[in-house]
Amino acid sequence: MTKAATDKKPPTEEDGRITDADIERCRQQIGIAKYSPGLPYNLEASIDAFRHFAFSCGDDNPLWHDEAYASTTRWGTQIAPPMFFVSTGISLAPKPDADTKALFRGLFKNVGKYYSGAAWTWWAPLQPGGRIYKEHTTADVIVRDSSSFSGRRTVTEVYRHLYVSQTGIPLAQRDEEFVNAERGGSKTVSKHSDVKRQRYTPEDIAKIDAVYAAEELRGSQTRYWEDVEVGDCITPVAKGPLTMVETIAYHMGQGLSGYGIGPLRYNWKQRQRMPAFFNTDKYGVFDVMQRVHWDHERAQDLGLPTSYDYGQMRANWLAHLVTNWMGDDGWLWKLDLQTRKFNFMGDTTICSGTVSGKREEDGRYLVDLELHSVNQRGEDTCPGHATVLLPTRAEPVLLPKPPEAQAKRAAEMARAVAGA
């Protein structure tokens, strides 16, 4: 072990405060492409990667899973589930110099970081073959000196991810929000003190099973724009009760972490690079902060009743709901969502939605959807909205055109790939 590694001190709970200097440094990161030292979980777009991802979401749509079925659709092949991009994207950002390293190193030390929502846009389908490239920047920084999220100061970072094919086609964009919350606040907030892990009767399980049984996959039965009316309901999708299997499956399909953690020596190496992302458990063993998603005791240390899901899991679930409804010939153009409450182990989420509007715009036929993710306590933990393009009886879906700025940047990224 190098002297630099041995000199590093493990973080303590007292480090978990948000400072003005951190906020200023965070704002200086806006627009700077973030360097990623490793490769994405899925380097190639492949049929196996697509089906593994869909499996991790509990989404059995054959468009993601079955080559023979997908070959009969308008796409002619399997395509990736909408959220697949979170598992791929090779960074083109250059290795940072000393000043850039200092700008990004050690920000918000030992502060809790929580996924709080995202806004997605998709322009073109991702088919098997080739690699996907990504530009990752900070798009905005929002400061709240007193937040209901933690009871103390919070900073919301908005990360923008632009996904581009190796030929320069803009495929998708994700604006994702993460709330940095002072650790001290989590313990003092009592709003979760009455939350207990849910117990279910056989009758309760039967009701959940009935939702699973009634799930409607539109698939090859085309949903036409003319047939949709404002107020129409989307057939609900059940997710839960949440167990550790769902967390394991999530990682099977989407990777372990964007932080570079992993088993054994991988974790040791990452602890040398990013010690603030680790602390010791009650046995003196270093483990990742991310373990709040599977470690009951760590979650309780932070004032929570038990471990909880990833916000991205509920984003996947809402995308599943919408793609079930629209069918193979539709196109999910936009989806935004907010994770307003924790989704604890044992919770059950019923995803549902209604048609809130329909219109014609630039030769495209749009339907707006209002979406909900309601748990067994009646709480809407992840509301959202979607805009879907549907075919008419006279015309197939015309895919959306990416904005000029994204198209220009995609072309620049493709030239960089070709010149590498």
N, C-alpha and C positions, 0 to 999 in steps of 0.2 A: 504494500500500500504506500502511496506517495505521501510526502509530508503534508501536501495541500489537503489530501483527503483526511488525514488524521487530525488536522487542525480544525476541521469543521465541527461545530457544536450542534447537537441535536436541538430542534426547536422546542420551545416550551409554550404553555398556554398563554403566558404573559406577552408573547410576541404577537398575539392575534388582535392587533389594533390597526385601523386604517388611518394613515397619516396624510397631511396635506402634500407632503413631498411625493408620496406614492401616487396620489391623484394627479399631480402635475406630470409626473413621469408617464403615467398611463395615457394622459392626453397627448403627450408627445409621440406616442406610438401610432396615432391615427394615420392611416394611409401607408404605413411601412409594411412591406411584405414580410411575413414571419417565416424564418428559416426553420425547416424541420430536418433534424439529423437522420431520421429513420425513414423507412418506406411505409406506405399505407398497408393496412391489413390485407386488402385485395389489390395486388399490383396490376392484375389483368381483369378486364371485364369478361366473365365466363359464365356458362350456363350453371356450373356448379356453385359459383359464388352467388349467383342470383337466387338459386333455390335454397341455399343455406341461409341467406339473409331473410327470405320470406318465411322459412321455417322458424327462424328466431322470433318472428313477430306473431306466430300462430296464424299466418295467412296462407291458405291452401289453394289460392287461385291458380289454375293450370297455366295461365299465361306466363307465370313466373317459373313454373315447375316442369312443364311437359312440352318437349320439343315437337312431338307430332301434333298436339293440339295447337300450339302457337303458330305452326306453319300454315294453318288454315285461316288465321286472322289477317287483318289488314297490314300487320307488321311483318308477316312472313317468317318470323322467328321469335324465340323467347326474347323478352325485354326485361330490363331490371325493374324491380319494384321502385316506386318513386324515391323512397328514402335511402336507397342503396348507396348513394353518393357519400354518406357519412363514413363508409368503410373503405373508400378509395380516394384517389387524388394525389398524384406525385407533385411535391412542391418544387417550384423553379426558383425560389428565393435564394440568392447567393449566401454563402457562408458569411456570417456577420463579422465585422471588424471589432476591435476592442470597444469602441464607443457604443456600437449597436448592442453588443453583449451586455454592457453596463446598463443600457436603457431597459433591457428586458429582464435582467437577472433579479431574482428575489423580490418581485413585486407582491405586495399584500401578504407578507410573511405569516404563515400559519393562520390565515383568515379563511373562514368557511366559504366555499364557492358552490353555488347552486344554479343549475339550469332553470331558467324562468320563462323561456318561450322562444319562438322562432317564426320567421316569415320566409317561406319557400316560393320559388318560381321555377317552372320547368318549361323549356323551349323545344326540346327534341328528345326522342327516345334513345336510351342506351342499349345497344345490341351487343351480342358477344363479339369479342375480338378487339384487340388494341388496348392501349393504356389511356388513362384519364389523368389530366393535369389540373392542378388546383393553385389558385392564389388565395392566400389567407391574410386578411388585414383586420385591424380594428377600425370600425366605421364610426363608432360614437362611444362616449363615456358620460354616464348619467349619475349624478351624486345626490343622495338623499341623506340629510344629517340625522333624521329620525324616521325609521321605517317600521311599518307593521310586520315586515318580514322577519326581522330579528329583534326589534325594539331598540336598536342602536344604529349607528351610521352604516350605510350601504353604498356600494358603487356598482352600477350595472355597466358591464362592458358588452358592446354589440360587435360580434365578430362576423365579418363578411367572408364567405367562401364562394369563389367563382370556379365552376367546374367546366373544363374545356376538353374536347377530343383532341387527339394528336394531329388531326387535320385542321384544327382551328375552328371547330363548330362549338358555339356556346351551348351547353347542355342544361345547366341548372345553376341557381344561385341560392345560397342559404344565408340569411341574416339571423344569427343566433344570439340570444341574450343569456348572460350569466351574471348572477347577483353575488358580489363579494360582501359577506356579512361578518361583522366582528364577532369572534367566538364568544366573548363574554356575554353578548346579548342573548345567545341561544339558551344559556342556562337560566337566565333570569325570566324568560318569557314563560308564562304558565298556560298558554292557550292550548297546549297539547297534554296538559296534566290529566285531563279526564278521558283521554283516548286510550282505549284498551284494545288488544288484539281481538278481532271479531271471532265469535263462536257461531257455528252454523248448525241448525237442526236439519234432519233429512228433508223437511219441507222447504227449507231455505235453498238447499242444494238443488232440489227438484225445479224450483223456479229459475235458477241460473241455467240449469240444463235445458230448460224449455227455450231460453233465448238462444243458446248454442244450436239447438235443433231447428229453430225457425230462421236461422241466418240465410239470407238470400244473396247468392252470387249471380249477378246479371249475365256476365260472361258473353257468350255469342248471341244472346237475345238482345238485339240492338235497342237502346233507349234513344228515342228520337226527341229532339228539342220541342217539336210541336205537341208532344204528349205530356209534357211536364207542366204542372200548374203550381203557382205560388201557394204554399201551405202544405204541399205534399210531404209526407213523412218518409224518412229513410229507415229501412228495416234495421233495427239495432244489432250491434255486435257485442258479445259478452267477452270480457277479459278478466279472468280471475276464478276463484280466489287466488290472490298472488302468493306464490311460494318461491322457494329458492330455485326450483326448476326453471321458472321464467327468467330469473337473473342469469343462470348458467346458459340457457339457450340464447339469451341476448348476446352474451360474449362469444358464443360459438359462431354466431352469424355476423357479428359486427366488430369483433376484436376486443381486446382487453381494455385498452385505454389509449387516448391520444397523448398521454404523458410518457409513454415509453416504458411503463412498468411491465414486469413479466416474472416468470418463475426463477428462483435460485440466483445464479450469477447475473442474469438480466436485471433482477431487482437490486442486487448489490451494486452493479455498475450505475444504475439510475440513481441510487441513493447517494453515490459520490457526486453525481452531477446536480441533483436537485434534492438536497437534504431536507428542505422545508416541507416537502410533500410526504415525509415520513415522521412518525413518532413511535414511541414504545408502548406496547400494551402492558397489562398488569404483570406479565411474566418477564418483562424486560426485553421483549423481542421487537425489533423494528418492523413496522408494517405501514402500508400506504394509508393516507387520509381517506382515500376512495372506499375503504372498507366499510364505511357507514352504510353502503348498499347491501352488505351481507353480514356485518358484524353487529349483533344485537347489543352487546355491551358498549361498543364505541358509540352507537347511536344514542344510547341512554346517557353516556357521558356528556353528550351535547344537549341534553334536555329533551330528547325525543323518546317516544314510547318503545320504538323498535326500529329496525332497518327499513329501508324504503326503496322504491324503484328508481330508475333513471327517467328523467323527463323525456328523453328521446324515445323511450318505450311507448309513451302515450302519443307522441308524434306519429310513430309507426302505426299505432292502433287507429288513429283518426284517418290516416292515409288508407288503411285497410278498409275502413267503413266507406269512404268515398269511392274507391276503385271498385268495391263490390257493387255499389249502386249504379255507377255510370256505365259499366260494361266495357267490353274490349274495344269498341269503336269510339269511346269517349276519350278525353284528354284532361288530366288534372293539371291545370295551369298554375293556380296559386293556392297556397294553404298557409294560414297563420294560426298560431295557438299561444295560449298562456298557461303555464303551470302554476296554479294559484295555491294549491295545497299539496302536502305530502301524500303519497300513495303508499301506505304502510303494508308490510307483510300481512297477509290475511285479508286485505281489502279486495273488493270486487268492483270493477268498473264496467258500466254499461254505456257504450258509445252510441250516440244517436244523433239525428239531425233532421232539419226541415228545409224545404226550398224557400228562400227568402226573396228571390227575385229572378227574372229572366229578361234578356235583352239581346239585340243584335248590335254588333260593334265592329266596324271595319271588315265586314264580310264574314264575321265569326259569330257563332250562336252560343251565348253564354248563359250559364245558370249559376246563381249565387246560393250558397248553402250556409246555414247556421248550424254549428256543431257543438255537442256537449259530451262530457265524460263524467257521469254521475256515479258516485260510490254508494255503498249500502247505507251510509248515513245521510244520503240525500244531498251531498255536497258536489257541486260541479267543479271538479279539481282541475280540469283542463278544457275550457271553452275555446272555440276557434271558429274560423270562417274558411270557406273554400270557394274558388271559382273554377267551374268545369266547362269545357267546350264539348258540345254534343253535336252529332250529325243531324241534318234534316233529311227528310225523305228525298230531297232533290240533290243534296250535296254532302260529301263526307266532311269530317272535321278538317279545317285549315289550321295547321299548327301555328302557334303565336310567333311573332317576329321579335327577336331579342333587341333590346335597346342599342342604340348606336355605340355608346361607350363600352358596353360589354362585348359587342361584336368586334370593335377595334382592339380591345385588350386581348380577346381570344386569338385574333390574327397575330398579334405580337408574340403571344406565348407559343403559338405553333411555329413561328419563325425561329424562336429560341430553341425549341425542341429539334427542329430540322438542322440547326447549326451546331448542335451539341456534339 
